[in-house]
């Protein structure tokens, strides 16, 4: 059985942690945007636009982290 390399360990960690951080950040940002809407009763998109953009950044960061983790896993496997 092949030994797991350091690159593979880092790749696995990124594959596991990136979606968790992305989903948690996106959910927290969306929750904050709903709280901001509740605080300002007749607010438009301007009051929550930044928070929704933040949720999209967290989501994209989670996807990029997964992709980098997968690449690191594959490269570590190829070196093994």
Backbone as XML, in Angstrom:
<?xml version="1.0"?>
<chain id="A" units="angstrom">
  <residue number="1" name="UNK">
    <atom name="N" x="0.840" y="-1.169" z="0.000"/>
    <atom name="CA" x="0.000" y="0.000" z="0.000"/>
    <atom name="C" x="0.891" y="1.241" z="0.000"/>
  </residue>
  <residue number="2" name="UNK">
    <atom name="N" x="0.502" y="2.226" z="-0.804"/>
    <atom name="CA" x="1.299" y="3.439" z="-0.942"/>
    <atom name="C" x="1.164" y="4.322" z="0.292"/>
  </residue>
  <residue number="3" name="UNK">
    <atom name="N" x="2.272" y="4.973" z="0.628"/>
    <atom name="CA" x="2.283" y="5.881" z="1.767"/>
    <atom name="C" x="1.698" y="7.225" z="1.340"/>
  </residue>
  <residue number="4" name="UNK">
    <atom name="N" x="0.965" y="7.862" z="2.245"/>
    <atom name="CA" x="0.364" y="9.157" z="1.955"/>
    <atom name="C" x="1.432" y="10.240" z="2.110"/>
  </residue>
  <residue number="5" name="UNK">
    <atom name="N" x="1.613" y="11.041" z="1.063"/>
    <atom name="CA" x="2.621" y="12.091" z="1.088"/>
    <atom name="C" x="2.086" y="13.334" z="1.802"/>
  </residue>
  <residue number="6" name="UNK">
    <atom name="N" x="2.997" y="14.261" z="2.054"/>
    <atom name="CA" x="2.618" y="15.513" z="2.702"/>
    <atom name="C" x="1.665" y="16.313" z="1.819"/>
  </residue>
  <residue number="7" name="UNK">
    <atom name="N" x="1.922" y="16.332" z="0.521"/>
    <atom name="CA" x="1.027" y="17.043" z="-0.394"/>
    <atom name="C" x="-0.375" y="16.449" z="-0.365"/>
  </residue>
  <residue number="8" name="UNK">
    <atom name="N" x="-0.459" y="15.141" z="-0.282"/>
    <atom name="CA" x="-1.765" y="14.496" z="-0.206"/>
    <atom name="C" x="-2.477" y="14.866" z="1.098"/>
  </residue>
  <residue number="9" name="UNK">
    <atom name="N" x="-1.749" y="14.931" z="2.193"/>
    <atom name="CA" x="-2.360" y="15.306" z="3.473"/>
    <atom name="C" x="-2.898" y="16.730" z="3.418"/>
  </residue>
  <residue number="10" name="UNK">
    <atom name="N" x="-2.115" y="17.645" z="2.828"/>
    <atom name="CA" x="-2.574" y="19.027" z="2.691"/>
    <atom name="C" x="-3.792" y="19.086" z="1.771"/>
  </residue>
  <residue number="11" name="UNK">
    <atom name="N" x="-3.753" y="18.314" z="0.689"/>
    <atom name="CA" x="-4.883" y="18.264" z="-0.234"/>
    <atom name="C" x="-6.147" y="17.757" z="0.427"/>
  </residue>
  <residue number="12" name="UNK">
    <atom name="N" x="-6.019" y="16.710" z="1.228"/>
    <atom name="CA" x="-7.179" y="16.166" z="1.933"/>
    <atom name="C" x="-7.725" y="17.188" z="2.929"/>
  </residue>
  <residue number="13" name="UNK">
    <atom name="N" x="-6.821" y="17.862" z="3.640"/>
    <atom name="CA" x="-7.266" y="18.884" z="4.596"/>
    <atom name="C" x="-8.028" y="19.999" z="3.889"/>
  </residue>
  <residue number="14" name="UNK">
    <atom name="N" x="-7.529" y="20.446" z="2.736"/>
    <atom name="CA" x="-8.227" y="21.487" z="1.981"/>
    <atom name="C" x="-9.565" y="20.985" z="1.450"/>
  </residue>
  <residue number="15" name="UNK">
    <atom name="N" x="-9.603" y="19.744" z="1.002"/>
    <atom name="CA" x="-10.854" y="19.185" z="0.489"/>
    <atom name="C" x="-11.919" y="19.087" z="1.573"/>
  </residue>
  <residue number="16" name="UNK">
    <atom name="N" x="-11.497" y="18.861" z="2.799"/>
    <atom name="CA" x="-12.456" y="18.729" z="3.896"/>
    <atom name="C" x="-12.833" y="20.090" z="4.481"/>
  </residue>
  <residue number="17" name="UNK">
    <atom name="N" x="-11.842" y="20.950" z="4.694"/>
    <atom name="CA" x="-12.092" y="22.203" z="5.409"/>
    <atom name="C" x="-12.660" y="23.317" z="4.531"/>
  </residue>
  <residue number="18" name="UNK">
    <atom name="N" x="-12.279" y="23.375" z="3.267"/>
    <atom name="CA" x="-12.729" y="24.474" z="2.401"/>
    <atom name="C" x="-14.249" y="24.555" z="2.280"/>
  </residue>
  <residue number="19" name="UNK">
    <atom name="N" x="-14.950" y="23.461" z="2.011"/>
    <atom name="CA" x="-16.410" y="23.577" z="1.936"/>
    <atom name="C" x="-17.041" y="23.974" z="3.263"/>
  </residue>
  <residue number="20" name="UNK">
    <atom name="N" x="-16.483" y="23.491" z="4.369"/>
    <atom name="CA" x="-17.040" y="23.841" z="5.677"/>
    <atom name="C" x="-16.891" y="25.335" z="5.949"/>
  </residue>
  <residue number="21" name="UNK">
    <atom name="N" x="-15.721" y="25.890" z="5.658"/>
    <atom name="CA" x="-15.498" y="27.319" z="5.868"/>
    <atom name="C" x="-16.359" y="28.129" z="4.904"/>
  </residue>
  <residue number="22" name="UNK">
    <atom name="N" x="-16.441" y="27.699" z="3.649"/>
    <atom name="CA" x="-17.250" y="28.413" z="2.668"/>
    <atom name="C" x="-18.725" y="28.435" z="3.010"/>
  </residue>
  <residue number="23" name="UNK">
    <atom name="N" x="-19.258" y="27.303" z="3.401"/>
    <atom name="CA" x="-20.683" y="27.227" z="3.735"/>
    <atom name="C" x="-20.980" y="28.011" z="5.014"/>
  </residue>
  <residue number="24" name="UNK">
    <atom name="N" x="-20.105" y="27.901" z="6.013"/>
    <atom name="CA" x="-20.311" y="28.633" z="7.262"/>
    <atom name="C" x="-20.259" y="30.142" z="7.030"/>
  </residue>
  <residue number="25" name="UNK">
    <atom name="N" x="-19.284" y="30.603" z="6.258"/>
    <atom name="CA" x="-19.179" y="32.027" z="5.970"/>
    <atom name="C" x="-20.350" y="32.546" z="5.165"/>
  </residue>
  <residue number="26" name="UNK">
    <atom name="N" x="-20.788" y="31.771" z="4.179"/>
    <atom name="CA" x="-21.928" y="32.183" z="3.359"/>
    <atom name="C" x="-23.204" y="32.242" z="4.196"/>
  </residue>
  <residue number="27" name="UNK">
    <atom name="N" x="-23.409" y="31.247" z="5.039"/>
    <atom name="CA" x="-24.612" y="31.241" z="5.876"/>
    <atom name="C" x="-24.594" y="32.401" z="6.862"/>
  </residue>
  <residue number="28" name="UNK">
    <atom name="N" x="-23.440" y="32.696" z="7.447"/>
    <atom name="CA" x="-23.350" y="33.807" z="8.395"/>
    <atom name="C" x="-23.606" y="35.137" z="7.690"/>
  </residue>
  <residue number="29" name="UNK">
    <atom name="N" x="-23.081" y="35.300" z="6.474"/>
    <atom name="CA" x="-23.290" y="36.546" z="5.733"/>
    <atom name="C" x="-24.747" y="36.719" z="5.341"/>
  </residue>
  <residue number="30" name="UNK">
    <atom name="N" x="-25.391" y="35.661" z="4.928"/>
    <atom name="CA" x="-26.805" y="35.746" z="4.563"/>
    <atom name="C" x="-27.653" y="36.029" z="5.803"/>
  </residue>
  <residue number="31" name="UNK">
    <atom name="N" x="-27.302" y="35.417" z="6.922"/>
    <atom name="CA" x="-28.014" y="35.706" z="8.173"/>
    <atom name="C" x="-27.870" y="37.177" z="8.550"/>
  </residue>
  <residue number="32" name="UNK">
    <atom name="N" x="-26.660" y="37.711" z="8.418"/>
    <atom name="CA" x="-26.434" y="39.125" z="8.722"/>
    <atom name="C" x="-27.219" y="40.030" z="7.780"/>
  </residue>
  <residue number="33" name="UNK">
    <atom name="N" x="-27.343" y="39.621" z="6.524"/>
    <atom name="CA" x="-28.100" y="40.449" z="5.580"/>
    <atom name="C" x="-29.587" y="40.465" z="5.943"/>
  </residue>
  <residue number="34" name="UNK">
    <atom name="N" x="-30.127" y="39.341" z="6.376"/>
    <atom name="CA" x="-31.521" y="39.320" z="6.810"/>
    <atom name="C" x="-31.711" y="40.133" z="8.089"/>
  </residue>
  <residue number="35" name="UNK">
    <atom name="N" x="-30.724" y="40.102" z="8.967"/>
    <atom name="CA" x="-30.793" y="40.921" z="10.180"/>
    <atom name="C" x="-30.762" y="42.408" z="9.826"/>
  </residue>
  <residue number="36" name="UNK">
    <atom name="N" x="-29.955" y="42.773" z="8.823"/>
    <atom name="CA" x="-29.897" y="44.169" z="8.391"/>
    <atom name="C" x="-31.218" y="44.587" z="7.749"/>
  </residue>
  <residue number="37" name="UNK">
    <atom name="N" x="-31.838" y="43.701" z="7.005"/>
    <atom name="CA" x="-33.145" y="44.003" z="6.425"/>
    <atom name="C" x="-34.208" y="44.180" z="7.509"/>
  </residue>
  <residue number="38" name="UNK">
    <atom name="N" x="-34.119" y="43.382" z="8.533"/>
    <atom name="CA" x="-35.083" y="43.483" z="9.627"/>
    <atom name="C" x="-34.912" y="44.798" z="10.387"/>
  </residue>
  <residue number="39" name="UNK">
    <atom name="N" x="-33.654" y="45.220" z="10.565"/>
    <atom name="CA" x="-33.388" y="46.450" z="11.298"/>
    <atom name="C" x="-33.879" y="47.685" z="10.531"/>
  </residue>
  <residue number="40" name="UNK">
    <atom name="N" x="-33.657" y="47.698" z="9.229"/>
    <atom name="CA" x="-34.120" y="48.814" z="8.393"/>
    <atom name="C" x="-35.338" y="48.317" z="7.631"/>
  </residue>
  <residue number="41" name="UNK">
    <atom name="N" x="-36.510" y="48.658" z="8.083"/>
    <atom name="CA" x="-37.753" y="48.046" z="7.609"/>
    <atom name="C" x="-37.986" y="48.209" z="6.106"/>
  </residue>
  <residue number="42" name="UNK">
    <atom name="N" x="-37.762" y="49.387" z="5.570"/>
    <atom name="CA" x="-38.015" y="49.613" z="4.149"/>
    <atom name="C" x="-36.711" y="49.772" z="3.377"/>
  </residue>
  <residue number="43" name="UNK">
    <atom name="N" x="-35.775" y="48.900" z="3.610"/>
    <atom name="CA" x="-34.460" y="49.012" z="2.979"/>
    <atom name="C" x="-34.463" y="48.340" z="1.616"/>
  </residue>
  <residue number="44" name="UNK">
    <atom name="N" x="-33.622" y="48.853" z="0.755"/>
    <atom name="CA" x="-33.456" y="48.246" z="-0.559"/>
    <atom name="C" x="-32.240" y="47.338" z="-0.572"/>
  </residue>
  <residue number="45" name="UNK">
    <atom name="N" x="-31.789" y="47.052" z="-1.771"/>
    <atom name="CA" x="-30.655" y="46.147" z="-1.930"/>
    <atom name="C" x="-29.348" y="46.784" z="-1.453"/>
  </residue>
  <residue number="46" name="UNK">
    <atom name="N" x="-29.317" y="48.115" z="-1.398"/>
    <atom name="CA" x="-28.091" y="48.802" z="-0.988"/>
    <atom name="C" x="-27.632" y="48.445" z="0.407"/>
  </residue>
  <residue number="47" name="UNK">
    <atom name="N" x="-28.555" y="48.201" z="1.293"/>
    <atom name="CA" x="-28.166" y="47.910" z="2.676"/>
    <atom name="C" x="-27.644" y="46.486" z="2.859"/>
  </residue>
  <residue number="48" name="UNK">
    <atom name="N" x="-27.970" y="45.599" z="1.967"/>
    <atom name="CA" x="-27.529" y="44.212" z="2.116"/>
    <atom name="C" x="-26.626" y="43.748" z="0.984"/>
  </residue>
  <residue number="49" name="UNK">
    <atom name="N" x="-26.396" y="44.621" z="0.017"/>
    <atom name="CA" x="-25.583" y="44.222" z="-1.141"/>
    <atom name="C" x="-24.186" y="43.776" z="-0.765"/>
  </residue>
  <residue number="50" name="UNK">
    <atom name="N" x="-23.554" y="44.509" z="0.151"/>
    <atom name="CA" x="-22.203" y="44.141" z="0.577"/>
    <atom name="C" x="-22.161" y="42.812" z="1.301"/>
  </residue>
  <residue number="51" name="UNK">
    <atom name="N" x="-23.174" y="42.556" z="2.101"/>
    <atom name="CA" x="-23.218" y="41.287" z="2.836"/>
    <atom name="C" x="-23.465" y="40.104" z="1.897"/>
  </residue>
  <residue number="52" name="UNK">
    <atom name="N" x="-24.300" y="40.315" z="0.897"/>
    <atom name="CA" x="-24.535" y="39.239" z="-0.077"/>
    <atom name="C" x="-23.293" y="38.999" z="-0.934"/>
  </residue>
  <residue number="53" name="UNK">
    <atom name="N" x="-22.574" y="40.069" z="-1.256"/>
    <atom name="CA" x="-21.312" y="39.905" z="-1.982"/>
    <atom name="C" x="-20.315" y="39.122" z="-1.132"/>
  </residue>
  <residue number="54" name="UNK">
    <atom name="N" x="-20.316" y="39.375" z="0.157"/>
    <atom name="CA" x="-19.451" y="38.639" z="1.076"/>
    <atom name="C" x="-19.797" y="37.148" z="1.069"/>
  </residue>
  <residue number="55" name="UNK">
    <atom name="N" x="-21.081" y="36.831" z="1.020"/>
    <atom name="CA" x="-21.500" y="35.427" z="0.960"/>
    <atom name="C" x="-20.997" y="34.763" z="-0.312"/>
  </residue>
  <residue number="56" name="UNK">
    <atom name="N" x="-21.043" y="35.506" z="-1.429"/>
    <atom name="CA" x="-20.542" y="34.947" z="-2.689"/>
    <atom name="C" x="-19.035" y="34.732" z="-2.652"/>
  </residue>
  <residue number="57" name="UNK">
    <atom name="N" x="-18.310" y="35.631" z="-1.986"/>
    <atom name="CA" x="-16.858" y="35.471" z="-1.866"/>
    <atom name="C" x="-16.525" y="34.230" z="-1.042"/>
  </residue>
  <residue number="58" name="UNK">
    <atom name="N" x="-17.251" y="34.011" z="0.050"/>
    <atom name="CA" x="-17.025" y="32.805" z="0.855"/>
    <atom name="C" x="-17.320" y="31.541" z="0.042"/>
  </residue>
  <residue number="59" name="UNK">
    <atom name="N" x="-18.390" y="31.565" z="-0.737"/>
    <atom name="CA" x="-18.737" y="30.407" z="-1.560"/>
    <atom name="C" x="-17.655" y="30.140" z="-2.601"/>
  </residue>
  <residue number="60" name="UNK">
    <atom name="N" x="-17.214" y="31.193" z="-3.269"/>
    <atom name="CA" x="-16.158" y="31.031" z="-4.276"/>
    <atom name="C" x="-14.862" y="30.563" z="-3.628"/>
  </residue>
  <residue number="61" name="UNK">
    <atom name="N" x="-14.552" y="31.083" z="-2.449"/>
    <atom name="CA" x="-13.350" y="30.649" z="-1.746"/>
    <atom name="C" x="-13.389" y="29.172" z="-1.390"/>
  </residue>
  <residue number="62" name="UNK">
    <atom name="N" x="-14.561" y="28.687" z="-0.992"/>
    <atom name="CA" x="-14.701" y="27.265" z="-0.708"/>
    <atom name="C" x="-14.491" y="26.407" z="-1.940"/>
  </residue>
  <residue number="63" name="UNK">
    <atom name="N" x="-15.009" y="26.856" z="-3.070"/>
    <atom name="CA" x="-14.826" y="26.108" z="-4.322"/>
    <atom name="C" x="-13.372" y="26.117" z="-4.773"/>
  </residue>
  <residue number="64" name="UNK">
    <atom name="N" x="-12.721" y="27.269" z="-4.686"/>
    <atom name="CA" x="-11.309" y="27.360" z="-5.071"/>
    <atom name="C" x="-10.454" y="26.496" z="-4.148"/>
  </residue>
  <residue number="65" name="UNK">
    <atom name="N" x="-10.753" y="26.523" z="-2.857"/>
    <atom name="CA" x="-10.010" y="25.685" z="-1.917"/>
    <atom name="C" x="-10.146" y="24.205" z="-2.229"/>
  </residue>
  <residue number="66" name="UNK">
    <atom name="N" x="-11.339" y="23.780" z="-2.620"/>
    <atom name="CA" x="-11.548" y="22.379" z="-3.009"/>
    <atom name="C" x="-10.738" y="22.032" z="-4.244"/>
  </residue>
  <residue number="67" name="UNK">
    <atom name="N" x="-10.729" y="22.948" z="-5.214"/>
    <atom name="CA" x="-9.978" y="22.698" z="-6.440"/>
    <atom name="C" x="-8.481" y="22.595" z="-6.142"/>
  </residue>
  <residue number="68" name="UNK">
    <atom name="N" x="-7.957" y="23.506" z="-5.330"/>
    <atom name="CA" x="-6.537" y="23.466" z="-4.978"/>
    <atom name="C" x="-6.225" y="22.184" z="-4.203"/>
  </residue>
  <residue number="69" name="UNK">
    <atom name="N" x="-7.099" y="21.810" z="-3.290"/>
    <atom name="CA" x="-6.890" y="20.569" z="-2.551"/>
    <atom name="C" x="-6.875" y="19.348" z="-3.439"/>
  </residue>
  <residue number="70" name="UNK">
    <atom name="N" x="-7.759" y="19.320" z="-4.432"/>
    <atom name="CA" x="-7.787" y="18.195" z="-5.365"/>
    <atom name="C" x="-6.513" y="18.136" z="-6.191"/>
  </residue>
  <residue number="71" name="UNK">
    <atom name="N" x="-6.050" y="19.304" z="-6.648"/>
    <atom name="CA" x="-4.810" y="19.348" z="-7.425"/>
    <atom name="C" x="-3.629" y="18.874" z="-6.577"/>
  </residue>
  <residue number="72" name="UNK">
    <atom name="N" x="-3.556" y="19.342" z="-5.337"/>
    <atom name="CA" x="-2.469" y="18.918" z="-4.462"/>
    <atom name="C" x="-2.519" y="17.407" z="-4.195"/>
  </residue>
  <residue number="73" name="UNK">
    <atom name="N" x="-3.708" y="16.878" z="-4.030"/>
    <atom name="CA" x="-3.853" y="15.442" z="-3.812"/>
    <atom name="C" x="-3.364" y="14.652" z="-5.020"/>
  </residue>
  <residue number="74" name="UNK">
    <atom name="N" x="-3.755" y="15.099" z="-6.206"/>
    <atom name="CA" x="-3.356" y="14.390" z="-7.429"/>
    <atom name="C" x="-1.858" y="14.494" z="-7.655"/>
  </residue>
  <residue number="75" name="UNK">
    <atom name="N" x="-1.292" y="15.707" z="-7.448"/>
    <atom name="CA" x="0.144" y="15.879" z="-7.632"/>
    <atom name="C" x="0.907" y="15.033" z="-6.603"/>
  </residue>
  <residue number="76" name="UNK">
    <atom name="N" x="0.443" y="14.998" z="-5.364"/>
    <atom name="CA" x="1.092" y="14.177" z="-4.350"/>
    <atom name="C" x="1.012" y="12.704" z="-4.678"/>
  </residue>
  <residue number="77" name="UNK">
    <atom name="N" x="-0.079" y="12.279" z="-5.279"/>
    <atom name="CA" x="-0.220" y="10.877" z="-5.671"/>
    <atom name="C" x="0.704" y="10.544" z="-6.845"/>
  </residue>
  <residue number="78" name="UNK">
    <atom name="N" x="0.856" y="11.495" z="-7.772"/>
    <atom name="CA" x="1.721" y="11.263" z="-8.932"/>
    <atom name="C" x="3.182" y="11.164" z="-8.517"/>
  </residue>
  <residue number="79" name="UNK">
    <atom name="N" x="3.576" y="11.918" z="-7.501"/>
    <atom name="CA" x="4.962" y="11.872" z="-7.016"/>
    <atom name="C" x="5.245" y="10.593" z="-6.235"/>
  </residue>
  <residue number="80" name="UNK">
    <atom name="N" x="4.197" y="9.934" z="-5.788"/>
    <atom name="CA" x="4.342" y="8.728" z="-4.970"/>
    <atom name="C" x="4.583" y="7.539" z="-5.791"/>
  </residue>
</chain>
